[in-house]
Amino acid sequence: YPISLQSIWTADNGRLPPWKGDYHHDLNTQLSYWPYYTGNHLNEAYGYLETLWNQRETNKAYTKQYFGTNGLNVPGVCTLKGEPMGGWIQFSLGPTVSAWLSQHFYLHWKYSQDKDFLKERAYPYVKEVVTYLEEFMELRDGIRSLPLSSSPEYNDNRMDAWFMEMTNFDRALVRFAFMAASELALELGLSQEANHWDTILSQLPGYDLDKNGGLTIAPGHPYAASHRHFSHLLAIHPLGIIDKANGVSDSRIIDESIQSLDKQGSSQWCGYSFSWLANLKARAFDGEGAAQALRDFANCFCLPNTFHANGDQTNSGKSRFTYRPFTLEGNMAFAAGVQEMLLQSHTGTIRVFPAIPNSWKDVSFDKLRAMGAFLVSADRVGGKLSCLKIVSEKGGILRLDNPFKGEFVCSAPYKIQNKNILEVKMNVGDQVFFREK
């Protein structure tokens, strides 16, 4: 079974553990599997996907019963067998849970380039998700929207936790699902299906922005108070569909959105919020900010045995939450934050040391995994990248954002695209070495 809230450390003392020790797809299972891809542990992550795959019929029955559609959604709070357990209805029975979970099928394909997995698991799962979404969404005046929408844990379990218009959380997840469906269908040569998903994609609403250009919770609801769950920022991380690589407009959205987090402060945050912030800061190429968020998490929100205890354990004032329930996702998101500082590839271009603080003069990593099934090893000495090795498991075009400040040597022929992107054609098993000249 995949990691639940407390994983194997669920208390066995005759009492229910915190939040019943269930499977929380509110963010807890997702964050717990963030580090497996770049961390090059695809086999270990596969247990998560295998469980979700084996629960499809149970989930489809739930989808039919609760949403009245074909296709597949997943309960946000569920049992070992994938059955709904109940909880705050806005996320325990949320309309876009399966869209977020489908990203893990997508990521496994992107990092492994396993064609059999793409054909037999990734695309079939994503297709079931978008089939449900297409049927459940309403089309009015050429725009599709969900008949109900929320943003996990905003307004808790009150009636006003339901928003009259789609939240940015739901907008991001629906957009991602149809983008992934189109991309995977095209990869399999299913152009007619890809065109259909693209048509629906063109009917989806854009993101809602505040007066400064940052992401809101929902139309009319800016991020105006500290809150633990950064669900409104999913398009930035982990989905990566708003990214600095896309240009000035996306860069401004990212910068303004993160500035809003900083401005409102961390008084209402949990430990995992700091881990998530590190990932967001890394995507913004802010190494200093990412490192500080990780330090805050490790110093204030972990027990002596390193377990994440949700609340501030040091009375530092970082959060008003000072309670002590243990959940695992904060630790795993911490690991993912470190990885994001060392290596990014979600745009299709590999970036080495994209978010390293100036104080990290000597840093190295060995065989981290990038999308495209590339294994990357790098050494940074005295604040400069000294050497870089990339191995291709499946072949293809390596696209590398040039990490060298001066002249460098490459062991293979390469092209330069867009001034700073190096492209190397690689076959299965090829290795390419870069070093400072």
C-alpha positions in Angstrom: 0.0 0.0 0.0 1.2 3.6 -0.6 2.0 6.1 2.2 -0.9 7.2 4.3 -0.9 10.1 6.7 1.4 8.4 9.2 2.6 5.6 7.0 3.8 2.6 9.1 4.0 4.7 12.2 0.2 4.7 12.8 -0.4 4.4 16.5 -1.5 1.0 17.8 -2.8 1.9 21.2 -6.5 1.2 20.7 -7.3 4.7 19.6 -7.6 6.3 16.2 -4.5 8.2 15.0 -4.8 11.8 13.9 -7.3 12.2 11.0 -8.0 8.4 11.3 -4.7 7.5 9.6 -6.5 7.5 6.3 -5.5 8.4 2.8 -5.8 12.1 2.4 -5.7 13.2 -1.2 -6.1 16.8 0.0 -2.3 17.1 -0.4 -0.9 14.5 1.9 -0.4 11.6 -0.4 0.6 13.8 -3.3 3.4 15.6 -1.3 4.6 12.3 0.0 5.4 11.2 -3.5 6.9 14.4 -4.8 10.6 13.4 -4.3 10.5 10.0 -5.9 10.8 11.2 -9.5 13.8 13.5 -9.5 15.2 11.4 -6.6 15.3 8.4 -9.1 13.1 6.1 -7.1 10.5 5.2 -9.7 10.2 1.6 -8.6 9.3 2.7 -5.1 6.8 5.2 -6.3 5.1 2.6 -8.5 3.3 1.2 -5.4 1.2 4.5 -5.3 0.3 4.2 -9.0 -0.4 0.4 -8.7 -2.9 1.0 -5.8 -4.7 3.8 -7.7 -4.8 1.7 -10.8 -6.3 -1.3 -8.9 -8.9 0.9 -7.3 -10.3 2.2 -10.6 -13.5 0.2 -10.6 -14.2 1.2 -7.0 -13.5 4.8 -7.9 -15.6 4.7 -11.0 -18.6 3.3 -9.0 -18.2 6.2 -6.5 -18.0 8.7 -9.5 -21.2 7.3 -11.0 -23.0 7.4 -7.7 -21.9 10.8 -6.4 -21.2 12.8 -9.6 -23.6 11.0 -11.9 -21.0 10.6 -14.7 -18.8 8.1 -16.4 -15.1 8.3 -16.0 -13.2 8.4 -12.8 -12.8 10.6 -9.8 -11.3 9.6 -6.4 -12.5 10.4 -2.9 -10.3 13.0 -1.2 -10.4 11.0 2.0 -10.5 7.2 1.5 -9.9 3.8 2.9 -7.3 1.2 2.0 -9.7 0.0 -0.7 -10.3 3.5 -2.2 -13.8 3.9 -0.7 -14.9 7.3 0.6 -14.5 7.8 4.4 -16.0 11.3 4.6 -14.6 14.4 6.1 -14.8 18.1 5.2 -16.9 17.6 2.1 -15.1 20.3 0.0 -12.1 18.1 -0.3 -13.2 14.7 0.9 -15.6 14.6 -2.1 -13.9 17.3 -4.1 -14.5 17.4 -7.9 -10.8 17.6 -9.0 -9.1 15.0 -6.8 -8.4 12.6 -9.6 -7.0 15.4 -11.8 -4.3 16.0 -9.2 -3.6 12.2 -8.7 -3.4 11.8 -12.5 -0.3 14.0 -12.5 1.6 11.1 -10.8 0.8 8.8 -13.8 1.9 11.7 -16.1 5.2 12.2 -14.1 6.0 8.5 -14.1 5.8 8.5 -17.9 7.8 11.7 -18.3 10.6 10.6 -16.1 10.7 7.0 -17.2 9.8 7.3 -20.9 8.3 3.8 -20.6 6.2 3.4 -23.7 4.3 0.4 -22.3 3.4 2.4 -19.2 2.2 5.3 -21.3 0.0 3.0 -23.4 -1.3 0.7 -20.7 -1.5 2.9 -17.6 -0.8 6.6 -18.0 -3.0 7.6 -20.9 -5.9 5.2 -19.9 -6.0 6.7 -16.4 -5.8 10.3 -17.5 -8.5 9.6 -20.2 -10.8 8.3 -17.5 -10.3 11.4 -15.5 -11.0 13.8 -18.4 -14.0 11.8 -19.5 -15.5 12.4 -16.0 -14.5 16.1 -16.1 -16.0 16.6 -19.6 -19.3 15.1 -18.5 -19.4 16.9 -15.1 -18.5 20.4 -16.4 -21.1 22.8 -17.7 -20.7 24.7 -21.0 -22.1 28.2 -20.9 -21.4 31.0 -23.4 -18.5 28.9 -24.7 -16.8 28.6 -21.3 -16.7 25.4 -19.3 -16.9 25.4 -15.6 -17.5 23.1 -12.6 -21.0 23.3 -11.0 -19.3 23.4 -7.6 -15.8 24.5 -6.7 -13.6 24.9 -3.6 -10.0 25.4 -2.7 -8.9 22.9 0.0 -9.2 24.1 3.6 -10.2 27.6 2.7 -13.1 28.6 5.0 -12.7 25.1 6.5 -16.0 23.2 6.4 -18.3 26.1 6.3 -20.9 26.8 3.6 -18.7 29.7 2.2 -16.0 27.1 1.5 -18.0 26.6 -1.7 -17.2 29.4 -4.2 -19.7 30.8 -6.8 -17.0 30.7 -9.5 -14.2 28.2 -10.2 -11.2 28.5 -7.8 -7.7 28.8 -9.2 -7.1 25.4 -7.6 -9.8 23.8 -9.8 -8.9 25.8 -12.8 -5.3 24.7 -12.7 -6.2 21.0 -12.2 -8.8 20.9 -14.9 -6.4 22.6 -17.3 -3.6 20.3 -16.4 -5.7 17.2 -16.9 -6.8 18.2 -20.4 -3.3 19.3 -21.4 -1.9 16.0 -20.2 -4.6 14.0 -22.0 -3.8 15.8 -25.3 -0.1 15.4 -24.9 -0.2 11.7 -24.1 -2.8 11.0 -26.8 -0.5 12.7 -29.4 2.5 10.7 -28.1 0.5 7.5 -28.9 -0.6 8.8 -32.3 -4.2 9.3 -31.3 -4.5 12.7 -33.1 -8.3 12.6 -33.1 -8.5 12.2 -29.4 -5.8 14.8 -28.8 -7.8 17.3 -30.9 -10.9 16.6 -28.9 -9.1 17.3 -25.6 -7.6 20.4 -27.1 -11.0 21.7 -28.1 -12.2 21.3 -24.5 -8.9 22.9 -23.3 -9.7 26.0 -25.4 -13.0 26.3 -23.6 -11.6 26.4 -20.0 -11.5 29.7 -18.1 -8.2 31.5 -17.5 -6.6 32.1 -14.1 -8.0 34.8 -11.9 -5.5 37.5 -10.8 -5.6 40.1 -8.1 -4.9 43.8 -8.7 -1.2 43.2 -8.6 -1.2 40.3 -11.0 -0.9 37.5 -8.4 -3.2 34.4 -8.2 -6.3 34.7 -6.1 -8.2 32.0 -4.3 -11.2 32.6 -6.5 -12.7 35.6 -8.3 -13.3 38.2 -5.7 -11.2 36.4 -3.1 -7.5 37.5 -3.1 -5.0 35.9 -0.9 -5.5 38.4 1.9 -4.8 36.4 5.0 -2.2 33.8 6.1 -3.3 30.3 5.2 -1.6 26.9 5.5 -2.7 25.4 2.1 -1.3 26.9 -1.0 -3.9 25.3 -3.2 -4.4 28.4 -5.3 -0.8 28.2 -6.4 -1.0 24.6 -7.9 -0.5 26.0 -11.4 3.0 27.1 -10.3 4.0 24.1 -8.3 3.6 21.2 -8.6 1.8 21.4 -11.9 4.4 23.7 -13.5 2.0 25.2 -16.1 2.7 28.7 -15.0 6.5 28.9 -15.2 9.2 31.5 -15.6 10.3 29.8 -18.8 7.0 30.9 -20.4 8.1 34.6 -20.3 7.4 37.9 -18.6 3.6 37.3 -18.0 4.1 34.1 -16.1 7.2 35.5 -14.3 5.1 38.3 -12.9 2.3 36.0 -11.8 4.8 33.8 -9.9 6.6 36.8 -8.3 3.4 38.5 -7.2 1.9 35.3 -5.9 4.9 34.4 -3.8 5.2 38.0 -2.5 1.6 37.7 -1.3 2.6 34.7 0.7 5.5 36.6 2.2 3.4 39.6 2.9 0.7 37.8 4.8 3.2 35.8 6.8 3.2 32.3 8.3 1.0 32.7 11.4 -1.6 30.3 10.0 0.9 27.8 8.4 1.6 24.2 9.2 5.0 22.6 8.8 4.3 21.3 5.3 3.6 24.9 4.2 7.3 25.7 4.7 8.3 22.7 2.7 5.9 23.6 -0.1 7.2 27.2 0.0 10.7 25.9 -0.6 9.5 24.2 -3.8 7.7 27.4 -4.9 10.7 29.6 -4.2 13.0 27.2 -6.1 10.7 27.4 -9.1 11.1 31.2 -8.8 14.9 30.6 -8.8 15.1 32.1 -5.3 17.7 29.9 -3.7 18.0 32.0 -0.6 14.3 31.9 0.0 14.1 28.2 -0.6 16.9 27.4 1.8 15.4 29.6 4.5 12.0 27.9 4.2 13.7 24.5 4.6 15.6 25.7 7.6 12.4 27.0 9.2 10.8 23.6 8.7 13.7 21.6 10.0 14.3 23.9 13.0 10.7 24.6 14.1 8.4 21.8 12.9 10.3 18.6 13.5 10.7 16.4 16.6 14.1 15.3 17.7 13.6 12.1 15.7 13.1 14.3 12.6 9.3 13.6 12.2 7.2 16.4 11.0 4.8 17.4 13.9 2.6 19.9 12.0 2.8 22.7 14.6 5.7 24.9 15.7 7.6 22.9 18.4 9.9 25.7 19.4 7.6 28.7 20.2 9.5 30.6 17.6 6.4 32.4 16.5 6.6 31.0 13.0 3.0 29.7 13.4 0.2 29.9 15.9 -0.3 26.2 15.4 1.8 24.6 18.2 0.2 21.1 18.3 2.0 17.9 17.8 0.2 15.4 15.4 2.7 13.6 13.2 2.2 13.4 9.5 4.7 12.4 6.9 4.1 14.7 3.9 6.1 17.6 5.3 9.3 15.6 5.4 8.8 14.3 1.9 8.0 17.8 0.5 11.3 18.9 2.2 13.2 16.4 0.2 11.5 17.5 -3.0 12.4 21.1 -2.1 16.1 20.2 -1.9 15.8 18.4 -5.3 14.2 21.5 -6.9 17.1 23.6 -5.8 19.6 21.1 -7.4 17.8 20.1 -10.6 14.7 21.1 -12.6 13.4 19.6 -15.8 9.6 20.1 -15.7 9.7 22.5 -18.8 11.5 19.9 -20.9 14.8 21.8 -20.4 17.2 20.6 -17.8 18.4 23.2 -15.3 21.3 22.3 -13.0 21.6 24.1 -9.7 18.8 26.5 -10.6 18.2 27.8 -7.0 21.3 27.5 -5.0 22.1 30.1 -2.2 25.3 32.0 -2.6 26.6 30.4 0.6 26.4 26.9 -0.9 29.8 27.0 -2.6 30.5 23.3 -2.7 27.5 21.2 -3.8 27.3 17.9 -5.7 24.7 15.3 -6.5 24.8 11.9 -8.2 22.3 10.3 -10.6 19.2 12.5 -10.0 16.6 11.9 -12.7 15.3 14.4 -15.2 12.3 14.2 -17.4 13.2 12.4 -20.6 14.8 9.6 -18.6 18.1 11.4 -18.2 20.3 10.7 -15.2 22.3 13.8 -14.1 25.3 14.1 -11.9 27.0 17.5 -11.1 29.7 19.1 -9.0 29.8 22.7 -7.9 33.1 23.8 -6.4 33.9 27.2 -5.1 30.6 28.6 -6.3 31.1 27.4 -9.9 29.9 24.3 -11.8 33.1 22.3 -12.4 31.7 19.2 -14.2 28.4 17.7 -15.3 27.6 14.2 -16.5 24.3 13.2 -18.2 23.3 9.6 -19.1 20.4 8.9 -21.4 18.4 5.8 -20.6 16.0 6.0 -23.6 17.7 8.2 -26.1 16.4 11.5 -27.5 17.3 15.1 -27.6 18.9 16.5 -24.4 18.0 20.1 -23.9 20.2 21.8 -21.3 20.1 25.4 -20.0 23.7 26.3 -20.2 24.9 26.3 -16.6 28.4 27.6 -17.3 29.2 31.3 -16.8 32.2 31.1 -19.1 33.7 28.7 -21.7 33.1 25.0 -21.4 34.0 21.7 -23.1 31.4 19.1 -24.2 32.2 15.5 -25.0 29.6 15.4 -27.8 28.5 17.6 -30.7 25.8 20.1 -29.6 23.7 22.9 -31.0 22.8 26.2 -29.3 19.2 27.2 -29.4 17.7 30.5 -28.2 21.1 31.7 -27.3 21.5 29.6 -24.1 19.9 26.2 -24.6 22.3 23.4 -25.5 20.9 20.5 -27.5 22.6 17.1 -27.8 21.2 14.2 -29.8 21.7 11.0 -27.7 21.1 7.3 -28.2 20.1 4.8 -25.6 22.9 4.5 -23.0 24.9 7.5 -24.3 26.8 9.6 -21.8 27.8 13.2 -22.3 30.2 15.2 -20.2 30.5 18.9 -19.7 33.2 20.7 -17.8 34.5 24.2 -17.3 37.2 25.1 -19.8 
